[in-house]
Amino acid sequence: MIQRIQSIFLFLSLCFLVPLFFAPVAELVYETGEIFAFNLKGFYLTEAEATTMISNQYSIMAFGILICIIHLIIIFLYRHRVLQLRFCIYNILLLTGLMFVVLLVLYNVPNIRSVSFSMPAVFPVISIILHYLAFRGIRKDELMVQALSRLR
């Protein structure tokens, strides 16, 4: 059933991941004084009048899209709780990997004076916590169904 609390946790988790594609996750200040913004789509030069894309990060964007698609699959697998549990664990691992890849990309850019993270940088951590809460709810439902089938 889609109205279960774990489905709400998974939907909220998905809602926290979508802004990562549009909002700046971090700002990088180069030694020349230029300020670049980074989101899952790539690096942008932030100027007063407009933003210009400097570099595409298609691999990170594809990684984020894969995570969002798995979120939707998990939400609609409510009849297959064991498979839902497995996908939850895989998605937690993928979210952790996404965080490390983003950090790796940000700190391997040459000639950077400083990196400052913005609020959307914490969204993957919140999403992992919501995923864990959904995992606990799904596991509790599965244990309850197994206990009821044992009584029959």
C-alpha positions, 0 to 999 in steps of 0.5 A: 500500500502506498500510504504506508509510512515507509512510502512517505519516507521514501517519497520525502527522500526523493524530494530531498534529492531532486533539488541537487540537480538545480540548486548549487551544492557548493561554490568554488573560489579559484585563485583568480577570484572567479566563483564557480557553482557546482550541482549534479549537472556540472560547474557554472560560472556565477556572474551578476547577470547570468550563469554560464555552464563551464563543465558538464558532469554527465557521469554524476548526473547519470548517477543521481538519475539512477538513484532517483529511478531506484527511489521510484521503483522502491516506492511502487514495489510495496507488494514485494517487501523483500525486494524492497528491502534489498533495493533500500540497501542498494540505494543507501550504498549508492547515495553514500557513493554519490556523496564520496564522488561529489567530494572527490570531484570537488576537491580534485579541481586544480587551482582552488582557493576555497570550497564552501558547501551550501544547504543542499549538500546535506540533502543526501545525508537526510535522504540516507536517514529517511531511507534507513527509517523506511528500511526499518518500517519495511522490515517490521511489516515483513516480520509481521507478515511472517508471524501471521503466516506462522499462526495459520 
